[in-house]
């Protein structure tokens, strides 16, 4: 019988049971995505209104193919469904790899897993309300007296999805830096000493992220710089707590209180 609850580290499952559990997790993820997709497709007009809002009021996306309105709507609905069902999918992935984690590893990983969707959604919100309006305003007004500017729906929505995804990934920087600090790969002291090198790397990442104009690049670079600096001080704060907690556990272990 397939397990719906997470498997404990002490549980011993056969290969068939592991495969059965994997199938169950995949099915649950597909059901969650399908339900989210059905909801998004049902409300596709609202999704398109939300996606079109950063555009100037006199512009509306146009289509050139017979099937393009349908395929574009399906694509937008699918991406929105991924965002909505992401917590369920991440939980199913976590539940499947849980048997490989000890109790200590769970305490380390779970807070990071909780932070991933929260920071990603925060990045998407920032990208939608800050980055997209500035980028579309700059791009659509650049040499506008030399062009008859029309916006193809497929290209515009691809641009929106790319920018929002890129900004969402940018906001994961604290998780990445804290993870490196928690694993001891890059301690906070080293981050502070090499802050300038870090800023250069952050700028290089911002340039490499999707964005065809300097405005989008700058709006991606700004949060990256701030998040990098915030990550350094968060690493300093959490390292002190981690060391104190590990020392307390070690003392309790030495005293036989475990």
C-alpha positions as CSV (number, residue, x, y, z in Angstrom):
1,X,0.0,0.0,0.0
2,X,1.4,3.4,-0.9
3,X,2.4,5.7,1.9
4,X,1.0,9.2,2.1
5,X,2.9,10.2,5.2
6,X,6.6,10.9,5.2
7,X,8.8,7.8,5.8
8,X,11.0,7.9,8.9
9,X,14.7,7.6,8.8
10,X,14.5,4.3,10.8
11,X,12.0,2.8,8.4
12,X,13.3,0.1,6.1
13,X,11.6,-0.1,2.8
14,X,12.1,-2.6,-0.1
15,X,12.9,-1.4,-3.6
16,X,9.3,-2.1,-4.6
17,X,8.0,0.0,-1.7
18,X,10.3,2.9,-2.6
19,X,9.1,2.7,-6.2
20,X,5.5,2.6,-5.0
21,X,6.0,5.6,-2.8
22,X,7.7,7.5,-5.7
23,X,4.7,6.7,-7.9
24,X,2.4,8.0,-5.2
25,X,4.3,11.2,-4.8
26,X,4.4,11.8,-8.6
27,X,0.6,11.2,-8.8
28,X,-0.1,13.6,-6.0
29,X,2.0,16.3,-7.7
30,X,0.3,15.7,-11.0
31,X,-3.1,15.9,-9.4
32,X,-2.2,19.2,-7.6
33,X,-0.8,20.7,-10.8
34,X,-3.9,19.5,-12.8
35,X,-6.3,21.1,-10.2
36,X,-4.3,24.3,-10.2
37,X,-4.2,24.3,-14.0
38,X,-8.0,23.8,-14.2
39,X,-8.5,26.7,-11.9
40,X,-6.1,28.9,-13.8
41,X,-7.6,28.0,-17.2
42,X,-11.1,28.7,-15.9
43,X,-9.9,32.1,-14.8
44,X,-7.6,32.7,-17.8
45,X,-9.2,36.1,-18.6
46,X,-8.2,37.4,-15.1
47,X,-4.7,36.0,-15.5
48,X,-4.3,37.7,-18.9
49,X,-5.6,41.0,-17.4
50,X,-3.0,40.7,-14.6
51,X,-0.2,40.0,-17.2
52,X,-1.3,42.9,-19.4
53,X,-1.5,45.4,-16.5
54,X,2.2,46.5,-16.8
55,X,1.5,47.6,-20.4
56,X,0.6,51.2,-21.3
57,X,-3.2,51.6,-21.5
58,X,-3.2,52.1,-25.3
59,X,-1.4,48.8,-26.0
60,X,-3.0,45.3,-26.2
61,X,-1.1,42.1,-27.2
62,X,-1.9,40.9,-30.7
63,X,-1.8,37.4,-32.3
64,X,-0.9,36.3,-35.8
65,X,-1.8,32.6,-35.9
66,X,-5.1,30.8,-35.8
67,X,-4.1,28.7,-32.8
68,X,-2.0,31.3,-31.0
69,X,-4.8,32.7,-28.7
70,X,-5.4,29.2,-27.4
71,X,-1.8,28.1,-27.1
72,X,-0.8,31.3,-25.4
73,X,-3.7,31.0,-22.9
74,X,-2.7,27.4,-22.2
75,X,0.9,28.5,-21.6
76,X,0.0,31.3,-19.2
77,X,-2.4,29.0,-17.3
78,X,0.3,26.3,-17.0
79,X,3.0,28.7,-15.6
80,X,0.5,30.1,-13.1
81,X,-0.5,26.5,-12.1
82,X,3.2,25.7,-11.5
83,X,3.5,28.6,-9.0
84,X,0.2,27.6,-7.2
85,X,1.1,23.9,-6.9
86,X,4.7,24.5,-6.1
87,X,4.3,24.1,-2.3
88,X,2.7,20.7,-2.8
89,X,5.3,19.6,-5.3
90,X,8.2,20.7,-3.0
91,X,6.6,18.9,-0.1
92,X,6.2,15.6,-2.1
93,X,9.9,15.9,-3.1
94,X,10.9,16.5,0.5
95,X,8.7,13.6,1.7
96,X,10.4,11.2,-0.7
97,X,14.0,12.0,0.2
98,X,13.1,12.1,3.9
99,X,14.3,8.6,4.6
100,X,17.8,9.6,3.6
101,X,18.0,12.3,6.2
102,X,18.8,12.0,9.9
103,X,17.0,14.0,12.6
104,X,19.8,16.5,12.7
105,X,19.7,16.9,8.9
106,X,16.0,17.5,8.9
107,X,16.4,20.3,11.4
108,X,18.9,21.9,9.1
109,X,17.0,21.4,5.8
110,X,13.4,22.0,6.7
111,X,13.7,25.8,7.5
112,X,15.5,26.2,4.1
113,X,12.7,24.3,2.3
114,X,10.1,26.6,3.9
115,X,12.0,29.7,2.8
116,X,12.3,28.7,-0.9
117,X,8.7,29.2,-1.9
118,X,8.3,32.2,0.3
119,X,11.3,34.0,-1.2
120,X,10.4,33.0,-4.7
121,X,6.9,34.4,-4.3
122,X,8.3,37.6,-2.8
123,X,10.6,37.8,-5.9
124,X,7.7,37.4,-8.3
125,X,5.7,40.1,-6.5
126,X,8.7,42.5,-6.6
127,X,9.2,41.7,-10.3
128,X,5.6,42.3,-11.1
129,X,5.1,45.5,-9.3
130,X,8.6,47.0,-9.7
131,X,10.7,45.4,-12.5
132,X,8.1,44.8,-15.2
133,X,6.5,48.3,-15.2
134,X,10.0,50.0,-15.4
135,X,11.2,47.6,-18.1
136,X,8.1,47.8,-20.3
137,X,8.1,51.6,-20.0
138,X,11.7,51.9,-21.0
139,X,11.5,49.4,-23.9
140,X,8.2,50.6,-25.3
141,X,9.3,54.2,-25.2
142,X,12.7,53.7,-26.7
143,X,12.7,55.4,-30.2
144,X,8.9,55.1,-30.2
145,X,8.7,57.9,-32.8
146,X,10.6,55.7,-35.2
147,X,8.5,52.6,-35.0
148,X,4.9,51.5,-35.2
149,X,5.0,49.6,-31.9
150,X,2.8,46.5,-31.7
151,X,3.2,43.8,-29.1
152,X,2.9,40.1,-30.1
153,X,1.1,38.2,-27.3
154,X,3.5,35.2,-27.4
155,X,6.6,37.3,-27.2
156,X,5.3,39.6,-24.5
157,X,4.1,36.8,-22.2
158,X,7.4,35.0,-22.7
159,X,9.1,38.2,-21.6
160,X,6.9,38.5,-18.5
161,X,7.4,34.9,-17.5
162,X,11.2,35.1,-18.0
163,X,11.6,38.3,-16.0
164,X,9.4,37.1,-13.1
165,X,11.2,33.8,-13.0
166,X,14.6,35.5,-13.0
167,X,13.6,37.8,-10.2
168,X,12.1,35.0,-8.2
169,X,15.4,33.0,-8.5
170,X,17.4,36.2,-7.5
171,X,15.4,36.3,-4.2
172,X,16.7,32.8,-3.4
173,X,20.2,34.2,-2.8
174,X,19.8,34.3,1.1
175,X,18.9,30.6,1.1
176,X,21.9,29.8,-1.1
177,X,24.3,31.8,1.1
178,X,22.9,30.6,4.4
179,X,23.1,27.0,3.1
180,X,26.8,27.5,2.3
181,X,27.4,28.9,5.7
182,X,25.5,26.2,7.5
183,X,27.5,23.5,5.7
184,X,30.7,25.3,6.6
185,X,31.7,25.7,2.9
186,X,31.8,29.5,3.1
187,X,31.6,30.8,6.7
188,X,30.4,34.3,7.5
189,X,33.9,35.5,8.4
190,X,35.1,34.7,4.9
191,X,32.0,36.3,3.3
192,X,32.7,39.5,5.2
193,X,36.4,39.5,4.2
194,X,35.6,38.9,0.5
195,X,32.6,41.2,0.3
196,X,34.0,43.1,-2.7
197,X,34.6,39.9,-4.7
198,X,31.1,38.8,-3.8
199,X,29.7,42.1,-5.2
200,X,31.6,41.6,-8.4
201,X,30.2,38.0,-8.7
202,X,26.7,39.3,-7.9
203,X,26.9,41.9,-10.7
204,X,28.1,39.2,-13.1
205,X,25.1,37.1,-12.2
206,X,22.7,40.0,-12.7
207,X,24.2,40.6,-16.2
208,X,23.9,37.0,-17.0
209,X,20.2,36.8,-15.9
210,X,17.5,37.1,-18.5
211,X,16.9,40.7,-19.5
212,X,17.4,42.5,-22.8
213,X,17.7,46.0,-21.5
214,X,19.7,47.9,-18.9
215,X,16.7,48.8,-16.8
216,X,15.8,45.1,-16.2
217,X,19.4,44.3,-15.5
218,X,19.7,47.2,-13.0
219,X,16.5,46.2,-11.3
220,X,17.8,42.6,-11.0
221,X,21.2,43.8,-9.8
222,X,19.8,46.1,-7.1
223,X,18.0,43.4,-5.1
224,X,20.9,41.0,-5.6
225,X,23.3,43.5,-4.0
226,X,20.9,44.1,-1.1
227,X,20.1,40.4,-0.6
228,X,23.8,39.5,-0.7
229,X,24.6,42.1,2.0
230,X,21.5,40.9,4.0
231,X,22.7,37.3,3.6
232,X,26.1,38.1,5.1
233,X,24.6,39.5,8.2
234,X,22.0,36.7,8.5
235,X,24.9,34.2,8.2
236,X,26.7,36.0,11.0
237,X,23.6,35.9,13.2
238,X,22.6,32.3,12.5
239,X,26.2,31.1,12.8
240,X,26.2,32.3,16.4
241,X,23.0,30.5,17.1
242,X,24.1,27.4,15.4
243,X,27.4,27.3,17.3
244,X,25.6,27.9,20.6
245,X,23.0,25.2,19.9
246,X,25.6,22.7,18.7
247,X,27.7,23.4,21.8
248,X,24.7,22.8,24.1
249,X,23.9,19.5,22.4
250,X,27.5,18.4,22.6
251,X,27.6,19.2,26.3
252,X,24.3,17.3,26.8
253,X,25.7,14.4,24.9
254,X,28.9,14.4,27.0
255,X,26.9,14.5,30.1
256,X,24.8,11.5,29.0
257,X,21.6,13.5,28.7
258,X,20.4,12.4,25.3
